[in-house]
């Protein structure tokens, strides 16, 4: 998995733990595909400030995963769930895991 996709998955799990401004920078860059310059113009801050906030946000997401490990645990659970023969139970577990 490339770094961009990894960060997006981490954001799905831990994005609410970032500040509102960090969420905004992250979403503009990774989801709205805005460049650093576009974000800096929209928010009236320097390009360097945008870069720094993105770096801090990404570092925090990686740190949250290192401490909590929800993504790793979720992936491991999915592997075990796939081995379950009962489709009703399998589907319910997948539904619980994804919510």
PyMOL commands that set and color helices and strands:
alter all, ss='L'
color gray80, all
select helices_A, chain A and resi 3-17+20-31+36-43+47-68+70-82+87-98
alter helices_A, ss='H'
color red, helices_A
deselect
rebuild
show_as cartoon
